[in-house]
Amino acid sequence: MSSADDILHLPPKAHLSGEISLPGSKSISNRALLLAALANGTTRLHNLLASDDTHYMLQALQQLGITVTGEPPNEVQVTGQAGPLVTDGRTAELFLGLAGTAIRPLAAALNLGNGEFVLDGTARMRERPINHLVEALRLLGANIAYQSADGYPPIAIQASGLNGGTTKIDGTISSQFLSSLLLAAPYAAGDVNIEIVGELVSQPYVDITLNLMQRFGISVDNQNYQRFVVPQGIYHSPGEFLVEGDASSASYFLAAGAISGPGMRIRGLGANSIQGDIAFVEVLRRMGAKVDIAADYIEVKPGKLRGIDADLNHIPDAAMTVAVLALFAEGTTHIRNIYNWRVKETDRLSAMATELRKLGAEVVESDDAISITPPANLQSAQIGTYGDHRMAMCFSLASLAGVQIALEDPACVGKTFPTYFAEFARLAS
């Protein structure tokens, strides 16, 4: 049970309205930091996300001897190694919190060069699987041992480089495993062929990885998301790198614009976004919202919202926002093919079902899907967030139904959006 100090009371609100410029994308920020560290030259990163995840990545890079100056969201400069992160045989113990976007890419990249490393995180991180990535790296010659439970952090790496050749990776649990392997692969001893076992989840996040690798000078042959051929090569800094606004974080404000009031405009994100969660705007259109998307902004205004039946495997983070938006829609919303919710910061399928029921919704949870039928009137409730930033941000929207919402552990939004509740209050009416 949370203490009173750990609870944020959100009073009933009529709507959110106005404009917001978003912090940088988490997915892009940590990928760009790693690429900048691996690249030849100095990279100046703008609009880098200031959050727990990027803090852990920056801290790890500095601990490994990478020259980094500046702090996000201000300009950060990274002087790259033009090769593996570590070549001096050093040892390091890296604590990476709950940052999957840090521990997984580093688990791959630190096998390049030479040194001894231990990668660990929070208690929840020790429950998040990493075995599919480790198995794929072992096929390329990696020496990785589990220090506690098999298949989970902490892991110990004895780095001596990665071989070229063919490896296989399970694509059914998390696309971060494949992205991590892709990012490290150019510095293997030869070209790397990666074969995907099973259906690859969250493909748009792999697209982000491929796009950023291209911007740093490495082109990957993507064979219909079933096989990837990564050439041996060297990353080259683009010099300046602007991190676009976070599309997952945008989903809460876009959803608010769809619920009530005069609408919301999101700046720093638009039609040319490389993030898969931009597809959330199409879900909003299907549900009945009015959407205007331009090169540098997205604007959403309310419409008569209706429940939909949708496979949202490609946008698992934004799919959580759809689950709460379902409370404001007529009829039942079915969200399918989201098993990977279960291996995120918490078991999001179970957590979402539990908390939606507190608001009066009728919820049916299955192994990889959830169906939500809203009540005639939402109930006030105290919502557990499970230490999960997205649970906290999603359920803040319930206050737009004119009910009071108490959110446990609101500080968990620091993982990706530390100023979220200040922005929510600024835009609220």
Stockholm file with secondary structure:
# STOCKHOLM 1.0

chainA/1-429         MSSADDILHLPPKAHLSGEISLPGSKSISNRALLLAALANGTTRLHNLLASDDTHYMLQALQQLGITVTGEPPNEVQVTGQAGPLVTDGRTAELFLGLAGTAIRPLAAALNLGNGEFVLDGTARMRERPINHLVEALRLLGANIAYQSADGYPPIAIQASGLNGGTTKIDGTISSQFLSSLLLAAPYAAGDVNIEIVGELVSQPYVDITLNLMQRFGISVDNQNYQRFVVPQGIYHSPGEFLVEGDASSASYFLAAGAISGPGMRIRGLGANSIQGDIAFVEVLRRMGAKVDIAADYIEVKPGKLRGIDADLNHIPDAAMTVAVLALFAEGTTHIRNIYNWRVKETDRLSAMATELRKLGAEVVESDDAISITPPANLQSAQIGTYGDHRMAMCFSLASLAGVQIALEDPACVGKTFPTYFAEFARLAS
#=GR chainA/1-429 SS CCCGGGEEEECCCSCBCEEEECCBCHHHHHHHHHHHHHSBSEEEEESCCCSHHHHHHHHHHHHTTCEEESCTTSCEEEECCSSCSCCSCCEEEEECTTCHHHHHHHHHHTTSSSEEEEEECCTTGGGSCCHHHHHHHHTTTCCEEESSSTTSSCEEEEECCCCCEEEEEECSSCHHHHHHHHHHGGGSSSCEEEEEESCCSCHHHHHHHHHHHHHTTCCCEEETTTEEEECCCCCBCCSEEECCBCHHHHHHHHHHHHHSSSCEEEESCCTTCCCGGGGHHHHHHHHTCEEEECSSEEEEECCCCBCCEEECTTCHHHHHHHHHHGGGSBSCEEEESCGGGGGSSSCHHHHHHHHHHHTTCEEEECSSCEEEECCSSCCCEEECCTTCHHHHHHHHGGGGGSCCEEEECGGGGGGTCTTHHHHHHHHBC
#=GC SS_cons         CCCGGGEEEECCCSCBCEEEECCBCHHHHHHHHHHHHHSBSEEEEESCCCSHHHHHHHHHHHHTTCEEESCTTSCEEEECCSSCSCCSCCEEEEECTTCHHHHHHHHHHTTSSSEEEEEECCTTGGGSCCHHHHHHHHTTTCCEEESSSTTSSCEEEEECCCCCEEEEEECSSCHHHHHHHHHHGGGSSSCEEEEEESCCSCHHHHHHHHHHHHHTTCCCEEETTTEEEECCCCCBCCSEEECCBCHHHHHHHHHHHHHSSSCEEEESCCTTCCCGGGGHHHHHHHHTCEEEECSSEEEEECCCCBCCEEECTTCHHHHHHHHHHGGGSBSCEEEESCGGGGGSSSCHHHHHHHHHHHTTCEEEECSSCEEEECCSSCCCEEECCTTCHHHHHHHHGGGGGSCCEEEECGGGGGGTCTTHHHHHHHHBC
//
